[in-house]
Amino acid sequence: MDNTIKVSVIVPVYNTAEFLPKCLDSLAAQTIDSLEVVMVNDGSKDDSLAIMREYENKYPGIFRGFDKPNSGVADTRNLGVSKARGEFIGFVDSDDCVEPAFFEKLYNGAVKYGADISAGNVIEIIGREDNSQDVHVQDRIKQECCISLSETPERVNLCRPYLCNKVFRRTIFNEDNLFPHGMCYEDVSLIYGILFTADRIALLPDVHYTYLRLRSNSISNSADEKAFDVFKACDIIEERAHRLNDYSKIGEVIQWVIISHIFIRVKRAYDDPNKPFKLKFIDRAYEYLDEKFPGWKRNKYYFANKKNLVFRSKALVKLAFVYCNFLPVKM
């Protein structure tokens, strides 16, 4: 019998006792025949650690728990990676659940194509304060295939910048591919370096990760001044692209990725109640792009989509914010 662990699932835990049992139950129900769950407690103040110990006792050798002082999700994930023993690594947030065949499908896809990464689609559920929900199926992957970003770098858009909808060959994680300490968007800053490191990426349309997000967690409510860490993350994305690849071949794609991430945060600022903060964020976004990429308004990938044309003008974006303050419109 082959005792090789196929997938190590890393679950960073911080004050999620309310949701953690449901998450861990979904991992216990996985159909893949060789899986370990690496739970890392980041100094929780609730009952999260006790729940982790329960699952260690209930599933010995499968659920493994580690405890550390609070230092943030980046350090927590890095510790999980260092403890993982599987051929592949996956990540699940401790307040999410996954379907029973989720990791079996991702693993089988990676094996089928000899891929370093296997990725599926994402379902985003946005919870509102009135307990209603918006469900968005992000099904960019339309057909099963295997891609190489060294050959077609523009297809990075199909992979999405998430950790949780993928499995990664464990050997990809090394000193150059660790989560940066002490900043928000640590996953975004790392994921593109990993995607461009991989020789082959399997894309699977029938695999979905369900991601939960509270609508009240807007750009300032969730991170306050830490929202500006997105610019640090973008610096890391570009620096790693220069180091890992022929930048002359992928430079415009990397600029497209960075422009997209910045304007995603600008769009989310529509929901932010702190008007001075969001206007400050807009100013910084355009200053950053003008300084970093003087020709960004001509990026062929980003502006191939006509709905993005409004973002060429900071004045138009600011006008839209003022308009929405007087006439609330669902964006």
Secondary structure, DSSP 8 states (H G I E B T S, - for coil): ------EEEEEEESS-TTTHHHHHHHHHT---SSEEEEEEEES-SSSHHHHHHHHHHHSTTTEEEEEE----HHHHHHHHHHH--SSEEEE--TT----TTHHHHHHHHHHHHT-SEEEEEEEEEEE-TTS-EEEEEE----S-EEE-TTT-GGGGGGT-S-STTEEEEGGG-STTS---TT-S-HHHHHHHHHHHH-S-EEEEEEEEEEEEEETT--HHHHHGGGGGHHHHHHHHHHHHHHHHS-HHHHHHHHHHHHHHHHHHHHHHGGG-S-HHHHHHHHHHHHHHHHHH-TTGGG-TTGGGSGGGGGGG-HHHHHHHHHHHHHS----
